[in-house]
């Protein structure tokens, strides 16, 4: 029986030509006009739509809205298509277990030879049950390439040693980041994973032993590792000479993270499991450039679903223009909130930019008419030496059915005066009054699960609904 191996299932050289990296990347997209970019996106989109009509999930989704194949003739028509989110994918899996019907692959006894190789992982389950993720070779490698290309543009060199704290197991993150750096950079890669996979004390010793110069992962745990290193007598910048951090900074001020690691430069980027990397900072660190040769990003009003004005916050809805093999992604609502940046960039790059991750609309809390994003608290409490930077929000409902939120902050020397001052600070930053609870350093770890989760929990909904 014959069937293609992984790298025979797609044209690798064509992929490298379509999605250049290194100098070829900057040359192409600093010399391209927005009109030329739009024309390129339109061609990719029409190919993607043809694939979408082959897949039961999309036929059902679109037909339910009265859409027929001839109705979508260009990228301008994308607004006619309904969005979908994780709940729709989970319903697909429940109705067609265990893989769902959104991927376009034949699964069953005797059918393995008739499909390309398939890669299966799951999400981390931050907002509920982990979701099944499926990739084909082309979609997987373009997604990997976008991360490797971004890191190289940010300043990664072949001489770097990269320490990764992304999780593994069934979770997609650690695996695809390892593939990205292994396949598209010449840097040495240390796949340490989370604190439960490789103890934090062991991680910092590995960083010292192998001469780690770059750290990748979620900033919460990266910042914690700096404290662990100091406790072990390994001074960041002296014994562990990290010069670059590329991870998910979110709403937090990068200055505290950079200072914790002895002055390393931190770069932000954004993506989700279904889509891969969507946007990342360039060398200018002035907003996150959307990888518009591969991703089409819309910012839609959380309530109405209509496009928001530039500079206004909206849900990020993503169409992966490159993912036309397995599990196409056409108008996926991430429920992550951002805003398009205004003004021009200093790099000459044709791509548009976003502000970065500003919170989740499905974790947004409405308190006394004010929209509160728990992730915004990180930026408010940054750069305060009396705090560790760790926090968690507890949402409760009283007997009069009024919602209230308590922000639990780790404080090095808690007092009534400190509590009152921080309550005033949060009231000013959030625009609404919240309760404050001060706890000792490390006391929020059991609630946030920072040592065991790739993305720590920041909101605990304890309401009895």
Buried (B, 14 or more C-beta within 10 A) or exposed (E): EEEEEEEEBBEBEEBBEBBBBEEEBBEEBEEBEEEEBBEBBBEBBEEBBEBBBEBBBBBBBBEEEEBEEEEBEEBEEBEEBBBBBBEBBBBBBEEBEEBBBBBBBEBEEEEBEEBBBBBEBBBBBBBEEBBBBBBBBBBBBBBBBBBBBBBBBBBBBEEBBBBBBBBBBBBBBBBBBBBBBBBBBEBBBBBBBBBEBBEBBBBBBBBBEBBBBBBBBBBBBBBBBBBBBBEBEBBBBEBBBBBBBBBBBBBBBBEBBBBBBBEBBBBBBBBBBBBBBBBBBBEEEBBBBBBBBBBBBBBBBBEEBEBBEEEEBBBBBBBBBBBBBBBBBBBBBBBBBBBBBEEEBEBEBBBBBBBBBBBBBBBBBEBEEEBBBBBBBBBBBBEBEBBBBBBBBBBBBEEEEEBBBBBBBBBEEBEEEBBEBBBEBBEEEBEBBBBBBBBEEBBBBEBBBBBBBBBBBBBBBEEEE
